[in-house]
Amino acid sequence: MSSLRKIGKIFAFVAIGIVTIIVGAFMIRGTMHLWDKPSEKNPKKDK
């Protein structure tokens, strides 16, 4: 029974890690798009 718990803990750790990486990637993507948008909307201000 203890080996089953160990496997479950390892699986949960890996699953949470993968979800965290995916969510972090989407958050970084979102901030990058937020930074890109003002320069695209107002090209005259930058020049």
mmCIF file of the N, C-alpha and C atoms, coordinates in Angstrom:
data_MODEL
# 
_entry.id   MODEL 
# 
loop_
_atom_site.group_PDB 
_atom_site.id 
_atom_site.type_symbol 
_atom_site.label_atom_id 
_atom_site.label_alt_id 
_atom_site.label_comp_id 
_atom_site.label_asym_id 
_atom_site.label_entity_id 
_atom_site.label_seq_id 
_atom_site.pdbx_PDB_ins_code 
_atom_site.Cartn_x 
_atom_site.Cartn_y 
_atom_site.Cartn_z 
_atom_site.occupancy 
_atom_site.B_iso_or_equiv 
_atom_site.pdbx_formal_charge 
_atom_site.auth_seq_id 
_atom_site.auth_comp_id 
_atom_site.auth_asym_id 
_atom_site.auth_atom_id 
_atom_site.pdbx_PDB_model_num 
ATOM 1   N N  . MET A 1 1  ? 0.821  -1.203 0.000   1.00 0.00 ? 1  MET A N  1 
ATOM 2   C CA . MET A 1 1  ? 0.000  0.000  0.000   1.00 0.00 ? 1  MET A CA 1 
ATOM 3   C C  . MET A 1 1  ? 0.862  1.264  0.000   1.00 0.00 ? 1  MET A C  1 
ATOM 4   N N  . SER A 1 2  ? 1.992  1.215  0.682   1.00 0.00 ? 2  SER A N  1 
ATOM 5   C CA . SER A 1 2  ? 2.844  2.401  0.754   1.00 0.00 ? 2  SER A CA 1 
ATOM 6   C C  . SER A 1 2  ? 3.495  2.707  -0.602  1.00 0.00 ? 2  SER A C  1 
ATOM 7   N N  . SER A 1 3  ? 3.781  1.644  -1.366  1.00 0.00 ? 3  SER A N  1 
ATOM 8   C CA . SER A 1 3  ? 4.370  1.887  -2.688  1.00 0.00 ? 3  SER A CA 1 
ATOM 9   C C  . SER A 1 3  ? 3.360  2.552  -3.625  1.00 0.00 ? 3  SER A C  1 
ATOM 10  N N  . LEU A 1 4  ? 2.081  2.216  -3.444  1.00 0.00 ? 4  LEU A N  1 
ATOM 11  C CA . LEU A 1 4  ? 1.018  2.842  -4.245  1.00 0.00 ? 4  LEU A CA 1 
ATOM 12  C C  . LEU A 1 4  ? 0.906  4.323  -3.917  1.00 0.00 ? 4  LEU A C  1 
ATOM 13  N N  . ARG A 1 5  ? 1.046  4.663  -2.637  1.00 0.00 ? 5  ARG A N  1 
ATOM 14  C CA . ARG A 1 5  ? 1.010  6.073  -2.223  1.00 0.00 ? 5  ARG A CA 1 
ATOM 15  C C  . ARG A 1 5  ? 2.198  6.836  -2.790  1.00 0.00 ? 5  ARG A C  1 
ATOM 16  N N  . LYS A 1 6  ? 3.367  6.207  -2.784  1.00 0.00 ? 6  LYS A N  1 
ATOM 17  C CA . LYS A 1 6  ? 4.561  6.852  -3.341  1.00 0.00 ? 6  LYS A CA 1 
ATOM 18  C C  . LYS A 1 6  ? 4.352  7.161  -4.828  1.00 0.00 ? 6  LYS A C  1 
ATOM 19  N N  . ILE A 1 7  ? 3.825  6.186  -5.551  1.00 0.00 ? 7  ILE A N  1 
ATOM 20  C CA . ILE A 1 7  ? 3.565  6.374  -6.986  1.00 0.00 ? 7  ILE A CA 1 
ATOM 21  C C  . ILE A 1 7  ? 2.544  7.491  -7.186  1.00 0.00 ? 7  ILE A C  1 
ATOM 22  N N  . GLY A 1 8  ? 1.508  7.526  -6.344  1.00 0.00 ? 8  GLY A N  1 
ATOM 23  C CA . GLY A 1 8  ? 0.492  8.571  -6.429  1.00 0.00 ? 8  GLY A CA 1 
ATOM 24  C C  . GLY A 1 8  ? 1.069  9.953  -6.171  1.00 0.00 ? 8  GLY A C  1 
ATOM 25  N N  . LYS A 1 9  ? 1.951  10.058 -5.162  1.00 0.00 ? 9  LYS A N  1 
ATOM 26  C CA . LYS A 1 9  ? 2.578  11.345 -4.855  1.00 0.00 ? 9  LYS A CA 1 
ATOM 27  C C  . LYS A 1 9  ? 3.463  11.805 -6.008  1.00 0.00 ? 9  LYS A C  1 
ATOM 28  N N  . ILE A 1 10 ? 4.227  10.893 -6.574  1.00 0.00 ? 10 ILE A N  1 
ATOM 29  C CA . ILE A 1 10 ? 5.106  11.244 -7.698  1.00 0.00 ? 10 ILE A CA 1 
ATOM 30  C C  . ILE A 1 10 ? 4.266  11.688 -8.894  1.00 0.00 ? 10 ILE A C  1 
ATOM 31  N N  . PHE A 1 11 ? 3.189  10.955 -9.172  1.00 0.00 ? 11 PHE A N  1 
ATOM 32  C CA . PHE A 1 11 ? 2.307  11.306 -10.283 1.00 0.00 ? 11 PHE A CA 1 
ATOM 33  C C  . PHE A 1 11 ? 1.680  12.684 -10.073 1.00 0.00 ? 11 PHE A C  1 
ATOM 34  N N  . ALA A 1 12 ? 1.204  12.961 -8.847  1.00 0.00 ? 12 ALA A N  1 
ATOM 35  C CA . ALA A 1 12 ? 0.605  14.263 -8.533  1.00 0.00 ? 12 ALA A CA 1 
ATOM 36  C C  . ALA A 1 12 ? 1.642  15.374 -8.702  1.00 0.00 ? 12 ALA A C  1 
ATOM 37  N N  . PHE A 1 13 ? 2.863  15.133 -8.235  1.00 0.00 ? 13 PHE A N  1 
ATOM 38  C CA . PHE A 1 13 ? 3.939  16.123 -8.350  1.00 0.00 ? 13 PHE A CA 1 
ATOM 39  C C  . PHE A 1 13 ? 4.229  16.446 -9.807  1.00 0.00 ? 13 PHE A C  1 
ATOM 40  N N  . VAL A 1 14 ? 4.319  15.421 -10.642 1.00 0.00 ? 14 VAL A N  1 
ATOM 41  C CA . VAL A 1 14 ? 4.591  15.613 -12.071 1.00 0.00 ? 14 VAL A CA 1 
ATOM 42  C C  . VAL A 1 14 ? 3.427  16.339 -12.747 1.00 0.00 ? 14 VAL A C  1 
ATOM 43  N N  . ALA A 1 15 ? 2.192  15.923 -12.429 1.00 0.00 ? 15 ALA A N  1 
ATOM 44  C CA . ALA A 1 15 ? 1.014  16.545 -13.047 1.00 0.00 ? 15 ALA A CA 1 
ATOM 45  C C  . ALA A 1 15 ? 0.927  18.021 -12.669 1.00 0.00 ? 15 ALA A C  1 
ATOM 46  N N  . ILE A 1 16 ? 1.132  18.347 -11.397 1.00 0.00 ? 16 ILE A N  1 
ATOM 47  C CA . ILE A 1 16 ? 1.075  19.744 -10.953 1.00 0.00 ? 16 ILE A CA 1 
ATOM 48  C C  . ILE A 1 16 ? 2.195  20.551 -11.608 1.00 0.00 ? 16 ILE A C  1 
ATOM 49  N N  . GLY A 1 17 ? 3.366  19.960 -11.748 1.00 0.00 ? 17 GLY A N  1 
ATOM 50  C CA . GLY A 1 17 ? 4.480  20.643 -12.405 1.00 0.00 ? 17 GLY A CA 1 
ATOM 51  C C  . GLY A 1 17 ? 4.173  20.967 -13.855 1.00 0.00 ? 17 GLY A C  1 
ATOM 52  N N  . ILE A 1 18 ? 3.588  20.026 -14.576 1.00 0.00 ? 18 ILE A N  1 
ATOM 53  C CA . ILE A 1 18 ? 3.245  20.251 -15.984 1.00 0.00 ? 18 ILE A CA 1 
ATOM 54  C C  . ILE A 1 18 ? 2.191  21.348 -16.103 1.00 0.00 ? 18 ILE A C  1 
ATOM 55  N N  . VAL A 1 19 ? 1.169  21.295 -15.244 1.00 0.00 ? 19 VAL A N  1 
ATOM 56  C CA . VAL A 1 19 ? 0.119  22.330 -15.272 1.00 0.00 ? 19 VAL A CA 1 
ATOM 57  C C  . VAL A 1 19 ? 0.718  23.692 -14.961 1.00 0.00 ? 19 VAL A C  1 
ATOM 58  N N  . THR A 1 20 ? 1.622  23.763 -13.992 1.00 0.00 ? 20 THR A N  1 
ATOM 59  C CA . THR A 1 20 ? 2.261  25.030 -13.628 1.00 0.00 ? 20 THR A CA 1 
ATOM 60  C C  . THR A 1 20 ? 3.058  25.591 -14.794 1.00 0.00 ? 20 THR A C  1 
ATOM 61  N N  . ILE A 1 21 ? 3.794  24.739 -15.506 1.00 0.00 ? 21 ILE A N  1 
ATOM 62  C CA . ILE A 1 21 ? 4.581  25.189 -16.651 1.00 0.00 ? 21 ILE A CA 1 
ATOM 63  C C  . ILE A 1 21 ? 3.672  25.721 -17.747 1.00 0.00 ? 21 ILE A C  1 
ATOM 64  N N  . ILE A 1 22 ? 2.568  25.028 -18.014 1.00 0.00 ? 22 ILE A N  1 
ATOM 65  C CA . ILE A 1 22 ? 1.642  25.459 -19.068 1.00 0.00 ? 22 ILE A CA 1 
ATOM 66  C C  . ILE A 1 22 ? 1.014  26.798 -18.703 1.00 0.00 ? 22 ILE A C  1 
ATOM 67  N N  . VAL A 1 23 ? 0.541  26.932 -17.462 1.00 0.00 ? 23 VAL A N  1 
ATOM 68  C CA . VAL A 1 23 ? -0.083 28.192 -17.030 1.00 0.00 ? 23 VAL A CA 1 
ATOM 69  C C  . VAL A 1 23 ? 0.935  29.330 -17.083 1.00 0.00 ? 23 VAL A C  1 
ATOM 70  N N  . GLY A 1 24 ? 2.147  29.074 -16.646 1.00 0.00 ? 24 GLY A N  1 
ATOM 71  C CA . GLY A 1 24 ? 3.195  30.093 -16.695 1.00 0.00 ? 24 GLY A CA 1 
ATOM 72  C C  . GLY A 1 24 ? 3.505  30.528 -18.121 1.00 0.00 ? 24 GLY A C  1 
ATOM 73  N N  . ALA A 1 25 ? 3.524  29.574 -19.039 1.00 0.00 ? 25 ALA A N  1 
ATOM 74  C CA . ALA A 1 25 ? 3.788  29.910 -20.436 1.00 0.00 ? 25 ALA A CA 1 
ATOM 75  C C  . ALA A 1 25 ? 2.689  30.807 -20.998 1.00 0.00 ? 25 ALA A C  1 
ATOM 76  N N  . PHE A 1 26 ? 1.421  30.497 -20.668 1.00 0.00 ? 26 PHE A N  1 
ATOM 77  C CA . PHE A 1 26 ? 0.325  31.342 -21.137 1.00 0.00 ? 26 PHE A CA 1 
ATOM 78  C C  . PHE A 1 26 ? 0.399  32.734 -20.522 1.00 0.00 ? 26 PHE A C  1 
ATOM 79  N N  . MET A 1 27 ? 0.792  32.829 -19.256 1.00 0.00 ? 27 MET A N  1 
ATOM 80  C CA . MET A 1 27 ? 0.900  34.139 -18.604 1.00 0.00 ? 27 MET A CA 1 
ATOM 81  C C  . MET A 1 27 ? 2.003  34.968 -19.251 1.00 0.00 ? 27 MET A C  1 
ATOM 82  N N  . ILE A 1 28 ? 3.136  34.345 -19.542 1.00 0.00 ? 28 ILE A N  1 
ATOM 83  C CA . ILE A 1 28 ? 4.239  35.062 -20.192 1.00 0.00 ? 28 ILE A CA 1 
ATOM 84  C C  . ILE A 1 28 ? 3.807  35.516 -21.579 1.00 0.00 ? 28 ILE A C  1 
ATOM 85  N N  . ARG A 1 29 ? 3.104  34.644 -22.310 1.00 0.00 ? 29 ARG A N  1 
ATOM 86  C CA . ARG A 1 29 ? 2.591  34.987 -23.634 1.00 0.00 ? 29 ARG A CA 1 
ATOM 87  C C  . ARG A 1 29 ? 1.667  36.201 -23.564 1.00 0.00 ? 29 ARG A C  1 
ATOM 88  N N  . GLY A 1 30 ? 0.775  36.190 -22.567 1.00 0.00 ? 30 GLY A N  1 
ATOM 89  C CA . GLY A 1 30 ? -0.173 37.284 -22.403 1.00 0.00 ? 30 GLY A CA 1 
ATOM 90  C C  . GLY A 1 30 ? 0.512  38.608 -22.138 1.00 0.00 ? 30 GLY A C  1 
ATOM 91  N N  . THR A 1 31 ? 1.533  38.607 -21.264 1.00 0.00 ? 31 THR A N  1 
ATOM 92  C CA . THR A 1 31 ? 2.234  39.858 -20.979 1.00 0.00 ? 31 THR A CA 1 
ATOM 93  C C  . THR A 1 31 ? 3.008  40.324 -22.203 1.00 0.00 ? 31 THR A C  1 
ATOM 94  N N  . MET A 1 32 ? 3.550  39.404 -22.969 1.00 0.00 ? 32 MET A N  1 
ATOM 95  C CA . MET A 1 32 ? 4.262  39.797 -24.189 1.00 0.00 ? 32 MET A CA 1 
ATOM 96  C C  . MET A 1 32 ? 3.303  40.470 -25.165 1.00 0.00 ? 32 MET A C  1 
ATOM 97  N N  . HIS A 1 33 ? 2.090  39.918 -25.304 1.00 0.00 ? 33 HIS A N  1 
ATOM 98  C CA . HIS A 1 33 ? 1.105  40.515 -26.209 1.00 0.00 ? 33 HIS A CA 1 
ATOM 99  C C  . HIS A 1 33 ? 0.664  41.879 -25.693 1.00 0.00 ? 33 HIS A C  1 
ATOM 100 N N  . LEU A 1 34 ? 0.563  42.030 -24.380 1.00 0.00 ? 34 LEU A N  1 
ATOM 101 C CA . LEU A 1 34 ? 0.191  43.331 -23.817 1.00 0.00 ? 34 LEU A CA 1 
ATOM 102 C C  . LEU A 1 34 ? 1.267  44.361 -24.127 1.00 0.00 ? 34 LEU A C  1 
ATOM 103 N N  . TRP A 1 35 ? 2.540  43.956 -24.067 1.00 0.00 ? 35 TRP A N  1 
ATOM 104 C CA . TRP A 1 35 ? 3.620  44.888 -24.376 1.00 0.00 ? 35 TRP A CA 1 
ATOM 105 C C  . TRP A 1 35 ? 3.649  45.232 -25.865 1.00 0.00 ? 35 TRP A C  1 
ATOM 106 N N  . ASP A 1 36 ? 3.276  44.281 -26.715 1.00 0.00 ? 36 ASP A N  1 
ATOM 107 C CA . ASP A 1 36 ? 3.326  44.511 -28.161 1.00 0.00 ? 36 ASP A CA 1 
ATOM 108 C C  . ASP A 1 36 ? 2.193  45.419 -28.642 1.00 0.00 ? 36 ASP A C  1 
ATOM 109 N N  . LYS A 1 37 ? 1.022  45.342 -28.024 1.00 0.00 ? 37 LYS A N  1 
ATOM 110 C CA . LYS A 1 37 ? -0.157 46.042 -28.526 1.00 0.00 ? 37 LYS A CA 1 
ATOM 111 C C  . LYS A 1 37 ? -0.009 47.566 -28.592 1.00 0.00 ? 37 LYS A C  1 
ATOM 112 N N  . PRO A 1 38 ? 0.497  48.258 -27.580 1.00 0.00 ? 38 PRO A N  1 
ATOM 113 C CA . PRO A 1 38 ? 0.565  49.720 -27.674 1.00 0.00 ? 38 PRO A CA 1 
ATOM 114 C C  . PRO A 1 38 ? 1.395  50.213 -28.853 1.00 0.00 ? 38 PRO A C  1 
ATOM 115 N N  . SER A 1 39 ? 2.501  49.541 -29.157 1.00 0.00 ? 39 SER A N  1 
ATOM 116 C CA . SER A 1 39 ? 3.343  49.973 -30.276 1.00 0.00 ? 39 SER A CA 1 
ATOM 117 C C  . SER A 1 39 ? 2.641  49.735 -31.613 1.00 0.00 ? 39 SER A C  1 
ATOM 118 N N  . GLU A 1 40 ? 1.793  48.703 -31.686 1.00 0.00 ? 40 GLU A N  1 
ATOM 119 C CA . GLU A 1 40 ? 1.062  48.437 -32.926 1.00 0.00 ? 40 GLU A CA 1 
ATOM 120 C C  . GLU A 1 40 ? -0.081 49.442 -33.117 1.00 0.00 ? 40 GLU A C  1 
ATOM 121 N N  . LYS A 1 41 ? -0.731 49.847 -32.026 1.00 0.00 ? 41 LYS A N  1 
ATOM 122 C CA . LYS A 1 41 ? -1.861 50.761 -32.118 1.00 0.00 ? 41 LYS A CA 1 
ATOM 123 C C  . LYS A 1 41 ? -1.409 52.183 -32.457 1.00 0.00 ? 41 LYS A C  1 
ATOM 124 N N  . ASN A 1 42 ? -0.283 52.606 -31.884 1.00 0.00 ? 42 ASN A N  1 
ATOM 125 C CA . ASN A 1 42 ? 0.191  53.973 -32.068 1.00 0.00 ? 42 ASN A CA 1 
ATOM 126 C C  . ASN A 1 42 ? 1.581  53.996 -32.715 1.00 0.00 ? 42 ASN A C  1 
ATOM 127 N N  . PRO A 1 43 ? 1.680  53.696 -33.998 1.00 0.00 ? 43 PRO A N  1 
ATOM 128 C CA . PRO A 1 43 ? 3.009  53.704 -34.608 1.00 0.00 ? 43 PRO A CA 1 
ATOM 129 C C  . PRO A 1 43 ? 3.592  55.113 -34.737 1.00 0.00 ? 43 PRO A C  1 
ATOM 130 N N  . LYS A 1 44 ? 2.757  56.140 -34.761 1.00 0.00 ? 44 LYS A N  1 
ATOM 131 C CA . LYS A 1 44 ? 3.244  57.515 -34.911 1.00 0.00 ? 44 LYS A CA 1 
ATOM 132 C C  . LYS A 1 44 ? 3.944  57.994 -33.648 1.00 0.00 ? 44 LYS A C  1 
ATOM 133 N N  . LYS A 1 45 ? 3.483  57.545 -32.466 1.00 0.00 ? 45 LYS A N  1 
ATOM 134 C CA . LYS A 1 45 ? 4.087  57.983 -31.206 1.00 0.00 ? 45 LYS A CA 1 
ATOM 135 C C  . LYS A 1 45 ? 5.531  57.510 -31.082 1.00 0.00 ? 45 LYS A C  1 
ATOM 136 N N  . ASP A 1 46 ? 5.813  56.302 -31.562 1.00 0.00 ? 46 ASP A N  1 
ATOM 137 C CA . ASP A 1 46 ? 7.155  55.748 -31.436 1.00 0.00 ? 46 ASP A CA 1 
ATOM 138 C C  . ASP A 1 46 ? 8.147  56.461 -32.360 1.00 0.00 ? 46 ASP A C  1 
ATOM 139 N N  . LYS A 1 47 ? 7.688  56.985 -33.481 1.00 0.00 ? 47 LYS A N  1 
ATOM 140 C CA . LYS A 1 47 ? 8.585  57.598 -34.465 1.00 0.00 ? 47 LYS A CA 1 
ATOM 141 C C  . LYS A 1 47 ? 8.767  59.065 -34.266 1.00 0.00 ? 47 LYS A C  1 
# 
